[in-house]
């Protein structure tokens, strides 16, 4: 049965499941080394600073942003299956580089030369997994948009988020367990599993029927033009990504510096609220429209930052984390459903890529900016600025929508 036939035989949720499986696989692989490659390998084994260890993790987002600029157009021209295959191959390459980096201190000994060689290989592996993420998540979204149609675009986009954060959460846990199997080379089992899963994904993909690309129906769209089209929605997404990125990057440090217990519970509640909203509430986007839901999401995130500012205890941290997860959860699909409607389905790939880059870049930049703000002005100021930026997304989105050529749905042209 072809994908075009499948769109008429089952519910929208069931239509996206076979393809979104690849998103779950790759994000599981992304999560595997997260608890090991920075703290254990780069910091403890190689002896680099915590700043370098943190940069090893964040480099993935730079790779993802770089990939977005290329993959969207290729999806529209060659189809999502072709680009998804590259994402799985990049996943395998990243795993091989992780294995190589893990073995270098063992075979070459730990000296200045081997330390920097191993670090360089580890950093390159992060770029490859970032490219894998951009190829996979964009391809899966574009593929599922074709399977369910734009009328159910929120379903396609929402399940990408569920599998993304669910996959990372499970991957981190499994990665920690694997690292204990070889205490002297903790990163090696992680790399082996990355390679095995990537190869398995490539094999599984061969059983899927590719959909025909639609790019022949119109002129190729440049990435810059796509960014302009989705700018009002990308601006709102970027604003909300500040709150999400702040909590994601600094919640552990916030709890540790204040000597509070319950950090694991806070992260668990954050993830639970995120997934709950995506699964059970995302249907409201199609009923009420993406923009109103997105504005409510931004306000919810701003309230979360206010809680962090005013309630200085672990309960405040728990409530703030829950509200952040609930708020950010619907923001991406709410604005995303509007972004993909700014042109025809033949441009879904590049529109999704252009829209997604707003959150990739914002998370990288905001983590550096908010870190400096915290160091110089303290936690309350950092959270207050994050809250102001979140709610300002409503104004930016409205202002940019007034620019000619920005955010206009195709049917309204």
N, C-alpha and C positions, 0 to 999 in steps of 0.2 A: 504494500500500500504506500503511495507517495504521501509527502507532507501535505500537498494541496488537498488530497482526499481526506487525510486525517482530520483536517480542521472542521469537518462537518459531522464527525461520528462520535464525539465525546465532549465533555465539559471543557472549558478553557483551562482549568487547572490541570486536568489529566493530559491535555494536549502538550503542555509545556514540560511535563515531567521527564520524558525520555531524553530531551536535549539538555535540560538544566542539570542532569546528572553529571555532565562534563564540568560544569561550573563547580559543583560540589567537590569533584575529584581534585581539580586544580587548587581550589582554596584550601582543601585539606592538606595538599602538598605545601602550600604557602605557610600554613600554620606549623608544620612539622619542625622546621629549624628555628622558629622564632624564639623559643625559650632556651635554645642551645647555642646558636651561632654567635650571638652577641655577648651575653654574659659569660657563658662557660668557655667558648672557644677563643673569641677575640680578646676578651678581658682576662680571664683566668689562665688559659693555656698560652696564648701569645703574649700576654702582658701589656696590652695597649690600654689606654685610658677608657673610662666609661663613656666619654664623649665620642671616641672612635667606635666603641661598641654600639652606641645608639645610632651613629651614622650608618653603620652596616645594615641595620634594620630599615632605616628610613630611605636608603638608596633604592629600595624596591619601588617606592612611590615615584621616584624620578624616572626609573625605567618604564613604569606603567604610563606616565605622562608622555614620555618620548614615543612609546608605541602607539598611543591614541592618535597621534598625528599622521600615522601611516595606515593603520589597520582599517579605519572606517571606509576609506575610498576603496581599498582592496576587497572588502566584504561586498560592497555594492557592485564591483566589477566582476569578481570571480566567485562570489557566493560565500556564505558563512562557513560551510563545511571545509572549504579549502584553507581558509584562514585559521579555523579552529585546529586543523591538523598541525599548522605551524606552532600554535600555542602549546600543544601537547609535546611536540618535538623540543621546543625551548624548555619545557618542564624537565625532559630527560637530560638535556645538556646541563641545566642548572644542578640537577642531582649528581651528575658525573663530576662537575666542578667542586661540589661540596665534598664528595669522596676524596678527590685529589687534594683539596685544601686540608682535610682532616689527616691525611697520610704524610704530608710533607714534614711536620715536626718529628714524626716517628722515623722516617727514612733519612732525613738530612740533619737531624738533631735540632735543638732549639738555640739558634744564634740570630744575630741581627739580619743576616741575609734570608734565612729560612722564614723568619717571622714576617718580613715584608712580602716575600713571595706568597706565603700562605694567606696573608691578609689580602693581597691583590687578587688572588684567585677567588677568595670568599666574596669580595666586593663584586667581581664580575659575575659570580653566580647569582647575586642579588639582582643585577641588571637583567639577567636572563629570566629569572622568575617574574620580574616586573613586566618584561615583554610577553611572557606567557600569560600573565593576568590580563593584559590589555587585549591580546588576541582572543583569549577564551571568553571573558565576560562580554566583550562587545559582540563577538560572533554569536554566542548563545542568545543574547538579547535580541539581536537582529533576526536570528533564525526563528525564535519563538514569536516575535511580532508578526512574521509571515504566517506562522501556524495558527495564531488566534485572531489576527486582524487588529486594526487600530482601535476598534470598539472595545477590545479587552486588553489594551496595551498595559494597563496597570497590573494585570495578572502576570504578564511576561516579565515586567520589570521588578515586581515585588518578589517573585520567587528567586530571582537572581540574588537579591539581598539576603533572603533567608538562607540559601545555600552558601553564600559567601561567609557570613559571620558564623553560621553553624559549622561549616567546614573548618574555618580557622580555629574555633574553640576546641573542636575535637582533635584537630591536628596538633595543637600545642600540647594537649594532654598526652597524646600518643608519643609525640616527640620527646617529652620528658621521660616517659617510661623506656623508650628505646635507648636514650642516652645512658641509662644505667646498665645496659647489657655489656658495654665495653667501657669501663670507667677510664681506661687510659686513652681511648680514642672515642669519646662520646658522640662525636659528630658523624662517625662512619655509618652506623646503622641507619641513621636518619637519611643520609645520602643514598644508601642502597634502596630504601623504601621509595624515595622520590623517583629514582630511575625505574623501579619496577612498576609503580603506578602510572608513570608517564607512558611507558611502553604498552601497558595494558589499555590505556586510554586510546592510543593510536590504533591498536588492534580492534578495539570495540567500535571505533568510529567507522571502520571499513564496512560494517554491516548497516550503516545508515544511508538512506537515499538522499543525495544532494538536491536542493531546490535550485531552480533556475534563477540566476541573477536578473534583476530588473533594470540595471543601469543603462541598458541599451535604449530605454524609453525616454531618456533625457540626456542633456549634456552633463559631463562630469562636474561635480561640485567641489570647489576648493575648500580646504580646511578652514581658511579664514572666513569664507562666506558662510560656512556652516556655523562657526562661532558667532558671527553676527546674528544669524537667524535665531539661535538659542540663547542669546545674551541675557534677556530678561529672566529666563528660567535658570540659567547658569549662575547669574548673580545671586539669586535667592539661594541656590544650592551652596554656593561658596560661603555665604553668610552663615548658613546652618552648619556647614562643615567646620567652622571655627569652634563652635561649642562642642561638637562631637570630637574634633581633634584635640581640644584642650583636655577633655575628660579622658580620652583614650591614652594620651601621652603622659598626663600628670596625676591621675587618680592614685596610682600606686605610690608615687613620691609624696603626695599629699597625706595619705594615710600613714606612711612610714615616718615622716617628719613629726607628725602629731602623736605618734606612738599609739595609734588606734588599732584595734582588732577588727576583723570582719571584712578585710579587703576582698577576699575571694567571694564573699556573699554579695558585696557591692557590684563586682564585675558580673556575677551570675544574674543579679536582678537587672542590671543594665541589658545584658544579652536577652534575658527572658522577656522584658518589656519590648525590646526591639522586635523580636521574632513574633510575639503575640500580636502586636499592631500590624505587622506585615501580613500575617496569615488571616486574622479575623476582622480587621478594620479596613484593609486596603480597598475593599469593594466599594467603600464610600467615595473613592476618587471618581469612579465612573458615574456614580449617581449625582454627585454635587459639583464635579469639576475639580481640576487639579489645583488651580490657583487658591481658592478658599481653604482647601485642606493644607496646602503648603504654608499659607500665612498662619494658620492655627499651629502648625508644627514649629514655625519660627518663634512664635510667642511662647509656646511650651518650653522650648530650649532656653529662651531668655529667663523664664521663671525658674528653670533649673539652675542657671547661673546665679540668680538672686538668692536662691536657697543656699548655695555654696558660700555666698558672701555673708549671709546673716546668721546661719546656723552652724556654729563652729564645733561640731562634734561628729561622731561616727554616724549618728542617725541622720544628720544633715547631709553627710556624704552619701548615704544610702538613698535618701529621697532625691537628691540631686542627680545621682546616677540613673535612677529609675526614670525620672522626667526627661533626662537627656536621651536615653534610649528610646522612649516613647515618642519624643518630638522628632528626632532625626529619622526615625524609622520610615515615616510616611513622606518625608520631604523629598527624597530622591525619586520615588515613583510618581509623586504628585506633580512635581515640576517636569519630570521625564515624559509623562504622558502628553504634556503640552509641547515639549521640545520636539517630539517626533511628528507632531501634527503640523509643523511649520513647512513641511514639504511632503511630497509623495513617498510611498513605501519604497521606491527605488533608491531613496537616499537615507533609509533608516540607519545603515551602518555608520555613515559619516556624521549624521546628526547625533546619534548616541555617543559616538567617540568624542565629538566636540563638547557635548553636554557633560560627559563624565570627567573630562580633564579639569573642570572647575573644582571638583572635590579633590582630585589627585594633588594638584598644585597647592590648594589651600591648606591641606593637611600638613604638607612639608613646610610651607612658609610659616603657618601659624604656630607650629611646634617650636620653631626657632624664635619667633617673635614673642610668643607667650612665655617661653623659658627666660628670655632676657627681662621681660616685664616682671616676672615673679622674683628674679634675683635682685632687682633694683627697688621694687615697690611692694612686694609681698603678695600673698595669696588673694586677699580680698580684692585688691586692685586688678589682678589678673582675671579673676572671674567676672568682675564688674565690666571690664572692657570686652570680654568675650560675650557677655550678655547684650551689651549695647550693639556690638557688631551683628549678633544674631537677629535682633529685632530690626536693625537697619536694613536687612535684606528685603523687607517689605517695601521700603521707600526706593531702594535701588532697582528692584524688580519693576515697580510702577514707572519709574523715570525712564529706564531703558526701553520699556515697551512703547514709549512715545517716539522713539527714534525710527525713522522710515526704514522698513526692511527688517526690523527686529521683532521677533516673537509673534508674527502675524500668521495665524493658521491658514493652511493652503486654501481651504474652502471659503475663507473670508476675503481672499484676494479678488 
